[in-house]
């Protein structure tokens, strides 16, 4: 009877090992979600401490960085903000923050309505693996932010 059940389970593609691995995978997804929420809370605290107000996570701000980079000396960063750049809807400035760097405020970019595109491509230094945060200040004083995780192998800040 037991042998027949094992064969039937194996035939369906579900084994005890597969069941355990699936459970472990779903557990890690839950832990990853909890860790991400903790990271978001920490990043919100950093932003509020530096800027003095809460910012909102937004899809309008796109921060693109390599997931893994060999050294922290010259990590590429691309930043784009969805904005018409008209007098009624434009980006005033964007601050790039690296909370684990000795100097958290890495860069600030200023934009002018009807005269510039809200996009930047540059390189920054990172002290260690961390989330990099971009906070865009809009013309209506709304703060929009995005983040990107970067794993650096060597320290770029001394």
Order of alpha helices (4+ residues) and beta strands (2+ residues): alpha-alpha-beta-beta-beta-beta-beta-beta-beta-beta-beta
